[in-house]
Amino acid sequence: MIVQRLDLKNHKLNLRIDSLDDLLFLKQIIEPGDMVRGLTYRKVKVGEASGRQKSVKKSFRITVKVTKLDFDRFLRVHGTVENEIEGIALHSAHSIEIGMGTELEVQKNKWKQYQIQIVKDAEAASKAPKALVCVLDDEQASFAHITAAGYTKLGNISLRLSKKRYEEQKNQGYKDIQRVAREINDKFNDKKVEVIILGSPLFWKEIVKKQLIEDFPETAAKVKLEDVSSGGEEGIRELISGNALDKIIKNSQLSREEDLVNEALQLIAKNSELIIYGISNTKAAAEAGAVESILISDSRLDGSEEIKELIEHVESGGGIVNLISSSSPAGKKLNGLKGIIAKLRYKFQA
């Protein structure tokens, strides 16, 4: 996300989307009641009314008062039209589609601290390198694309590996190593990442890297080796939970979220009196100013006035709000505890 201007005095943010990951950040920022200004397109007829006319696509800069958001391949902001545009009725329903390269302005009545932090995180994430991950063991190789916003699985392939079969270099083991190397090269070129993390138990990562050096030397130069215990999705999560990404992807939101949730879960496991979860307990503590920090799954924000009030209470009491992506591994853990965990300044009983 390219932040062109953040004007907190006038409550305005001007930005440009430079990555599809930015749409996930933006979904956490925009909420009903905000004013969003951007380009929209509609077909208009040109030519004499009595003669032959043709339809052309024309762009308009439009301001909508947000009513809801839809997120698929694009982020669509639905709302009511708030500026005068020829041919579009004032206060009629309209939407703005947001994708790569979109420039827009977001205006709020008040920016919350956690929203300002999301903007800063998104800007930092846009400067961080992206990674392709391949983890493998004797039976499978799994692939994922990792960014600061989370990871996307890119499939897996079945393998039949053994040290003996590989050393014979004539049968399935050798062919499988070649397959993995080709798949890494293809996905590397497709995703345009800056680093490849290759992980395995034992020696397979070294053997695959050697094959990459022979077949695809430019791709091999981007490879970093890490130890993992399996070649499945567990191995991918192991990399995220460990320090491999901290060493390679600086300022990673994904790694930060994992650390925050794991720390909270450890306190729960220790029966700490300074950790609570669920909306009712947390709301009472926040109203009393007892919340030091809170983790909230972004899925809890959708249309919930109660959650918005909770955030207001936490921030007005000097607490820190951390929004966690519900689609990330950390978010899935958090959702198992109703999507809310709070750390307290002191023991509190409602």
C-alpha positions, -999 to 999 in steps of 0.1 A, spaced: 0 0 0 14 34 -10 3 60 15 1 93 -4 -12 113 25 -25 106 60 -42 138 73 -55 130 108 -66 166 113 -91 163 85 -95 125 91 -85 116 55 -62 89 40 -51 90 4 -36 58 -9 -28 36 -39 -31 -2 -40 1 -18 -52 -5 -54 -41 -35 -76 -38 -25 -81 -1 -34 -45 4 -71 -54 -1 -70 -75 31 -55 -45 50 -81 -21 35 -110 -45 44 -99 -40 80 -99 -2 78 -131 7 59 -163 5 78 -200 16 74 -204 53 76 -170 61 61 -167 83 30 -147 67 2 -138 86 -30 -125 69 -61 -131 62 -97 -162 44 -110 -172 35 -146 -204 35 -165 -215 33 -201 -228 65 -218 -242 69 -252 -225 94 -276 -238 108 -309 -270 125 -321 -302 112 -304 -318 110 -339 -288 93 -355 -266 63 -348 -253 62 -312 -226 41 -296 -219 33 -260 -185 42 -245 -171 35 -211 -166 67 -191 -149 72 -157 -163 94 -129 -148 104 -96 -174 95 -71 -179 97 -33 -199 71 -15 -210 68 21 -202 32 29 -230 7 38 -211 -26 33 -181 -43 17 -178 -74 -5 -145 -92 -9 -137 -117 -36 -110 -111 -63 -116 -74 -58 -128 -53 -28 -162 -37 -36 -173 -7 -15 -211 -3 -16 -228 28 -5 -249 59 -14 -237 86 -38 -227 118 -19 -215 141 -47 -232 156 -78 -225 136 -110 -245 141 -142 -267 111 -148 -262 96 -113 -289 105 -87 -277 119 -54 -280 93 -26 -286 65 -50 -269 31 -44 -235 27 -61 -203 9 -56 -165 14 -61 -144 -16 -72 -109 -16 -57 -80 -36 -73 -44 -32 -83 -34 4 -90 -66 19 -76 -62 53 -60 -88 64 -34 -95 86 -4 -110 73 28 -125 98 53 -137 89 87 -154 108 115 -125 95 137 -95 73 131 -90 46 157 -55 39 168 -56 3 156 -67 15 121 -37 39 120 -14 11 129 -29 -11 101 -21 16 76 15 17 89 18 -21 88 4 -22 53 29 4 41 58 -15 58 45 -48 43 46 -34 8 83 -29 12 90 -64 26 101 -92 4 76 -120 -5 86 -157 -2 79 -190 -19 80 -219 5 86 -256 -4 88 -282 23 93 -318 15 99 -352 31 100 -388 17 63 -388 7 53 -353 -4 64 -317 -12 41 -288 -3 42 -253 -17 30 -219 -4 32 -182 -12 39 -162 19 34 -124 23 30 -102 53 -8 -106 51 -7 -144 53 0 -175 32 -17 -192 3 -13 -229 -4 0 -236 -39 -6 -274 -38 15 -304 -32 30 -334 -51 34 -370 -40 69 -384 -38 85 -418 -34 119 -409 -21 147 -428 -3 184 -421 -1 191 -454 -19 166 -448 -47 180 -413 -53 216 -425 -54 208 -450 -81 197 -419 -102 177 -441 -127 143 -445 -111 115 -427 -94 136 -410 -66 158 -391 -90 128 -382 -112 110 -369 -81 138 -346 -72 138 -332 -108 100 -327 -105 103 -307 -73 131 -285 -88 110 -278 -118 79 -270 -97 100 -246 -76 113 -229 -107 78 -226 -123 62 -212 -91 91 -188 -85 88 -173 -120 50 -172 -117 49 -154 -83 78 -131 -88 90 -135 -52 123 -123 -38 132 -154 -18 126 -191 -17 125 -210 16 133 -247 11 128 -269 41 129 -306 49 140 -331 76 173 -348 69 191 -341 36 164 -336 9 166 -298 9 203 -299 1 197 -324 -27 169 -303 -42 190 -272 -41 219 -291 -58 194 -300 -86 182 -264 -89 219 -253 -92 223 -277 -121 190 -270 -139 180 -235 -128 210 -216 -114 192 -182 -112 164 -196 -92 188 -216 -70 205 -183 -60 173 -172 -42 171 -204 -20 175 -203 18 175 -237 36 157 -244 68 150 -275 89 114 -287 93 99 -319 106 75 -327 77 67 -320 41 30 -311 46 12 -280 57 25 -286 92 60 -279 79 48 -246 64 33 -236 98 65 -247 115 84 -222 94 59 -194 102 60 -202 140 98 -203 141 123 -176 133 129 -185 97 106 -158 84 118 -132 109 153 -137 95 141 -135 59 109 -114 57 114 -83 79 84 -66 96 62 -96 87 27 -91 99 21 -129 96 50 -137 120 40 -109 144 4 -122 146 17 -157 153 38 -144 182 10 -124 197 -15 -153 196 10 -179 208 20 -157 238 -17 -153 248 -23 -191 245 7 -198 267 -8 -175 294 -41 -194 291 -23 -227 294 -7 -214 326 -41 -203 340 -29 -168 342 -54 -144 359 -42 -117 336 -57 -132 304 -94 -134 295 -113 -142 263 -148 -139 249 -169 -107 244 -187 -104 278 -157 -108 301 -135 -86 279 -162 -58 275 -165 -55 313 -127 -53 318 -124 -27 290 -151 -5 305 -131 -6 337 -99 4 319 -83 -29 329 -73 -41 294 -36 -36 285 -39 -52 250 -65 -71 230 -64 -95 201 -95 -95 178 -101 -116 148 -111 -94 118 -141 -117 112 -156 -103 144 -157 -67 130 -184 -74 104 -214 -53 113 -209 -57 150 -215 -25 170 -207 -43 202 -171 -51 190 -167 -14 178 -178 -2 213 -153 -27 229 -125 -13 207 -135 23 217 -133 13 254 -99 -4 250 -83 26 232 -99 52 255 -84 33 284 -49 34 268 -50 -2 257 -36 -16 224 -58 -32 198 -43 -59 176 -64 -70 147 -56 -105 136 -64 -119 101 -90 -146 105 -75 -165 75 -40 -168 89 -29 -197 111 -28 -174 141 -64 -162 133 -77 -197 131 -63 -204 166 -79 -171 179 -113 -180 163 -112 -212 184 -115 -189 215 -144 -168 201 -121 -145 182 -111 -123 213 -83 -125 238 -74 -97 262 -44 -92 284 -51 -73 316 -31 -47 336 -43 -62 368 -66 -90 381 -102 -80 373 -134 -96 383 -167 -83 368 
